[in-house]
Amino acid sequence: DTDKVKLYAIKRTPAIVIEGDKDYGVRFYGMPAGHEFMTLVNGIINVSTKKTGLSEKTIEKLKEIVKPYNIQFFVTPTWPHCPPAAVLAHSFAIVNENITSDVIEIQEFPNLSDKYEVFSVPKTVMNESAEVVGAVPESVFLGKVMEGYTNQ
């Protein structure tokens, strides 16, 4: 479906676009199996309700991102700490239209796992200019996102 691929800027397949009243830039690449099924469910809930649970401080800080910014969040279906952190990445995209959030299941995309040296999950690569390994608190994640934005 080349028209949909272009419309949603799909980078790889299989891909799931989580869309509500508009496209929030929330993507899941791979099969949302195991623990990652909750990432998909929470993404649907957050996009449909527009409730992210982010602090007002985080939402205000994210307004500084005025150019396109991509968060790639690498996961596996077997690690239970990935889904809450993946939902955080999706939440950033929901509150700022300049941010896209790609959750990528590494078992289906080993080439990306190699490229970004994903030895542990979750691993986040932010606009190719910052990264963080592990499930970190919202404030730490925000700091890394802003670091990646200023380094681009």
Backbone torsions as a table, in degrees:
resi	resn	phi	psi	omega
1	ASP	NA	77.0	-172.6
2	THR	-61.7	-31.6	178.6
3	ASP	-63.9	-43.1	178.9
4	LYS	-68.4	-38.3	178.1
5	VAL	-59.6	-45.0	178.3
6	LYS	-68.0	-45.1	-179.0
7	LEU	-57.0	-44.1	-176.2
8	TYR	-98.7	4.8	179.7
9	ALA	52.4	50.0	-179.9
10	ILE	-71.7	129.2	-175.0
11	LYS	-97.1	-23.3	-176.2
12	ARG	-159.9	166.6	177.1
13	THR	-131.8	150.9	3.8
14	PRO	-73.9	149.9	-177.4
15	ALA	-138.0	143.4	173.8
16	ILE	-123.1	125.6	174.2
17	VAL	-99.0	125.5	177.0
18	ILE	-101.1	107.4	-172.6
19	GLU	-123.0	140.9	175.3
20	GLY	-113.0	-124.1	178.0
21	ASP	-70.5	-12.0	174.3
22	LYS	-155.7	176.2	176.4
23	ASP	-84.9	116.7	-179.4
24	TYR	-93.4	3.8	180.0
25	GLY	77.0	23.8	-178.5
26	VAL	-98.8	120.4	-176.6
27	ARG	-130.5	150.5	170.0
28	PHE	-128.7	118.3	179.3
29	TYR	-104.8	122.3	-176.6
30	GLY	111.0	-171.4	-179.4
31	MET	-96.3	124.8	180.0
32	PRO	-78.0	70.8	-177.0
33	ALA	-99.4	168.8	177.4
34	GLY	57.3	-135.2	-179.4
35	HIS	-63.9	-23.8	-177.0
36	GLU	-72.3	-12.1	175.2
37	PHE	-60.7	-34.8	178.9
38	MET	-69.3	-28.7	174.4
39	THR	-61.3	-44.1	178.2
40	LEU	-64.0	-48.2	-178.9
41	VAL	-61.3	-47.6	179.7
42	ASN	-65.1	-35.1	175.8
43	GLY	-62.0	-42.8	178.1
44	ILE	-62.8	-45.6	180.0
45	ILE	-62.3	-48.0	-176.9
46	ASN	-66.0	-39.4	178.0
47	VAL	-67.7	-41.5	-176.7
48	SER	-72.3	-31.6	-179.2
49	THR	-97.3	-15.7	-175.0
50	LYS	60.4	23.7	176.5
51	LYS	-104.6	120.2	-175.3
52	THR	-109.8	-20.2	-176.1
53	GLY	78.1	5.3	178.5
54	LEU	-72.1	149.3	177.4
55	SER	-70.6	156.4	176.9
56	GLU	-60.8	-36.4	178.6
57	LYS	-60.3	-44.6	179.0
58	THR	-64.2	-45.9	-179.6
59	ILE	-59.9	-42.6	179.1
60	GLU	-64.8	-43.4	-178.9
61	LYS	-65.1	-37.8	-179.6
62	LEU	-65.1	-20.4	177.5
63	LYS	-64.1	-17.8	178.5
64	GLU	-71.8	-16.7	179.3
65	ILE	-83.9	106.7	-174.4
66	VAL	-116.9	1.5	176.4
67	LYS	-120.0	159.3	179.4
68	PRO	-54.3	136.1	-175.0
69	TYR	-145.0	128.4	-176.5
70	ASN	-115.9	131.2	174.4
71	ILE	-108.7	121.3	174.7
72	GLN	-107.0	120.5	-174.2
73	PHE	-117.1	112.9	-174.3
74	PHE	-94.4	132.3	-174.6
75	VAL	-138.6	167.5	167.6
76	THR	-129.2	155.9	-178.3
77	PRO	-73.6	-9.8	-173.5
78	THR	-101.5	-8.0	-176.0
79	TRP	-101.0	115.4	-172.3
80	PRO	-71.3	-11.2	-178.9
81	HIS	-88.3	-6.8	-179.4
82	CYS	-72.8	-47.3	-173.7
83	PRO	-55.9	-47.1	-180.0
84	PRO	-62.1	-37.4	179.1
85	ALA	-70.8	-36.6	177.1
86	ALA	-64.8	-39.3	177.7
87	VAL	-62.4	-35.9	176.7
88	LEU	-61.7	-44.9	178.7
89	ALA	-61.7	-43.8	177.6
90	HIS	-62.9	-36.8	-178.9
91	SER	-62.2	-36.9	178.1
92	PHE	-62.2	-39.0	178.6
93	ALA	-68.9	-34.4	-179.2
94	ILE	-65.7	-36.7	-176.8
95	VAL	-88.2	-13.2	179.0
96	ASN	-135.9	116.6	-175.9
97	GLU	-66.6	-12.6	177.7
98	ASN	-84.3	-11.3	-177.8
99	ILE	-100.4	133.7	169.4
100	THR	-114.8	145.8	-177.4
101	SER	-127.5	115.8	-179.9
102	ASP	-109.6	111.8	170.3
103	VAL	-87.9	127.1	-173.1
104	ILE	-124.4	120.3	178.6
105	GLU	-82.2	111.8	-168.1
106	ILE	-70.1	-23.5	178.8
107	GLN	-66.1	-25.7	178.4
108	GLU	-91.4	-13.0	-179.3
109	PHE	-132.5	64.7	-177.6
110	PRO	-62.6	-26.9	178.0
111	ASN	-63.5	-38.0	177.5
112	LEU	-72.7	-36.7	176.3
113	SER	-59.4	-42.3	177.3
114	ASP	-67.7	-47.0	-177.4
115	LYS	-57.0	-43.5	-176.1
116	TYR	-98.6	9.9	177.0
117	GLU	50.8	55.2	179.2
118	VAL	-84.7	100.9	179.1
119	PHE	-104.3	-15.0	-179.8
120	SER	-147.8	146.5	178.6
121	VAL	-120.9	156.0	-5.5
122	PRO	-73.1	149.8	172.7
123	LYS	-129.6	135.7	-178.6
124	THR	-120.0	131.4	174.4
125	VAL	-115.8	124.5	-173.4
126	MET	-112.3	109.2	176.9
127	ASN	51.8	31.6	178.4
128	GLU	62.5	8.3	-174.7
129	SER	-124.7	-3.2	176.4
130	ALA	-152.7	156.8	177.2
131	GLU	-152.1	159.3	175.4
132	VAL	-144.9	139.9	177.8
133	VAL	-111.2	133.0	178.5
134	GLY	103.7	167.6	175.6
135	ALA	-87.2	111.0	-175.6
136	VAL	-111.9	159.4	177.1
137	PRO	-63.4	158.9	-178.8
138	GLU	-51.7	-44.2	-176.7
139	SER	-64.5	-38.7	178.3
140	VAL	-68.9	-43.6	178.7
141	PHE	-60.6	-44.9	178.0
142	LEU	-59.3	-44.2	179.3
143	GLY	-59.0	-42.0	179.0
144	LYS	-68.7	-39.1	177.2
145	VAL	-60.8	-45.9	-179.2
146	MET	-67.5	-35.5	175.5
147	GLU	-60.7	-45.4	178.1
148	GLY	-63.6	-33.9	-179.3
149	TYR	-71.7	-42.8	-179.2
150	THR	-73.6	-21.8	-179.6
151	ASN	-89.0	-1.8	-176.3
152	GLN	-78.6	NA	NA
